[in-house]
């Protein structure tokens, strides 16, 4: 139980705290840097369903700390949008920044693309984020530094939490890496 102000909606807080598998608990720890070194789910009393994806009751054990749930929720949302490749828009003019429309034709400017909309973004409008994925073979969390534009980060932030949580339950493994190229951190 807590008292005070936090950014986001209540469902963002709940979504950020739900981790129905040990792999999702590892991803949550990686995003929140909460210092948890070991964790186990001892018992699942109520498991989330597609009809009620934020309703869960589990007995968990962990060593050392708890995660800032809003940070975890926002990173999980960005990861979900990336995995669905749900483009917010598409840059029509490749020589200008997709967000601020600054000319990108100079060879001195970095030519980075947003991983979601594939639009070219300048240094000012680029939002590099570390996303985490569970390696299916080693069951370890891998961090990757990816570039996104401000528009896609903003749009991911405002995605409907209940819809994402529902879709994750329908998916087999939403935290497995997809076929996009990434830079290991």
N, C-alpha and C positions, 0 to 999 in steps of 0.2 A: 504494500500500500504506500502511496506517496501523496504529497501535497505540493502544489506549486503550479508553475506554468511550463508547458512544453509546446514546441512547434508542431503543427499538424493536427489531424483529426484523431478522435478516439480510436477509430478503426485502424488508422496508421500505427498507433501505439500497440494495439492488440496484434496486428499483422506482423509488426517487427518483433514481437515477443514469441510468436508461435514458431516452434520448430518441432515438427512431429516425427522427425527421424534424427539419428545421431549425425548424419551428414549435414542436415540443415542446421543443427546446433553448431557444427564446425564452421559453416558459412557465416552464421550470426556472429560467432566469436571473431572471425577474421575481419568482418566489417567494423565491429564495434571496438576491437582491440581491448577487450575487457579482461584479459589476463587469464581466462579459463584455460587450464592446461589438460584437463580430462573431464569427460562427461559421459553419462549413460542415461538412457530412459529405462527406469525400473518397471514402470507399469503405465499402460494407457487405459484410463478409465472411460473417457469419452474421446473419440477421435473425430477430427473434422470430416465433414462430408461435403460434396458439391452443393447441397442445398443449404448447409450452414457451415461455411468454410472457416469461420473464426471462432467456432465453439470447440474447445478442447480442454480436457482435464487429464494431466499426466503427472506422474510422480517421477521427478528427475533428480539426478545427483550430479553435481559438478564441483570441481575444485577451483576456488578463487574467483569471485566476482560475478557481476551481472552486466548485461549489455545495455547501452543506450538504445532503446527500441526504435526511436524515430529514425536515427541514422541507419539502422539495419533495414527498416521499412523502405526508406528512400532508395537505398542501394539495391534491394530486392526488386523494387519496381523498375529501376533502370535496367537491371539484368533481364527482367521479364520482357520489356519492350524490345531490348536487343535480341533476345532469343526468338521473338516473334517477327523480328525485322519489320515492325510496325512503323513504317516511315511516316513522319509527321508531314513531310513535304519533299519536294525534289528540286534541287538547284538547277535552273535552266541555263544560267550563264556561268560557265566554268571559270572565267577569269576574274570574277568578283566574289567577295565573301557572301555566303548564303544568308548570313544574319544581318550584317551592317552595310553590305553592298560596297565595301571598300575594294578598290582595284587590287587584284592579286597577281597581276601579270609580271610584277617585278620578280626577278630571280632571287632577290634577297629575302623575300617573304616565304615562310614555310608553307608548303602545299599539303596541308593535312585535310583529310576528309572525315566527316562525322560518320561514325560506325553505324548509325541508324538510317539517316536520310541520304547519306553519301554526298552531301553538299560540301564544297570546299569552304573551310573556315579559316579566318585570320587568327593570329595569336590571341588577340583580345577576346574574341567570341568563342574560342575553344575552351572546353571544360574537360581536362583530363581527369578520369576517374579510375580507381582501382576496383575491378569487379572480381569476384571470387567464384570459382567453379570447383566441384568435387571431381577428382580423377577417379573414374570408375574402377580402375585396376588397383591403385594403391590406397584408395579411400582417403586421400589427403586433399586438403584444400589448396588450390593453386590460385595465386593472384596474378591478374593481368592488368596492365595499364592501357586503357583505351581512350581515344579522343572522341568527344561528342560536342555538338554545337549547343549553345545556350537554349535554343528553341526546343531541342529534343529532351534535354535534361529537365527543362521546365514542364514540358508535356508529360514526361514520365512521372514527375513529381505529382501531377494532378490526375493521373490515371485512377480509376475507381478501384479502391483496395479490395472490396468484396469480389469484384469480377476477376481480379488477378488471383486472389486466394482460391476462388472456385476453379478457375482454369488450371491452376497448379495441381489441384487434387485430381483433376481429370487426366493430366499428363502423367506419363510414367516416371520420368526423372527430370524435373525442370532445371536442375542445377548442373546437369552434364554440359560440357562445352559443346557448342554448335560448330558448324563448319566454317566459321569466319576465322580469318588470320588474326593472331593476337601477339603482342609483345610481352614476354614474360618479365615480371618485375623481380 
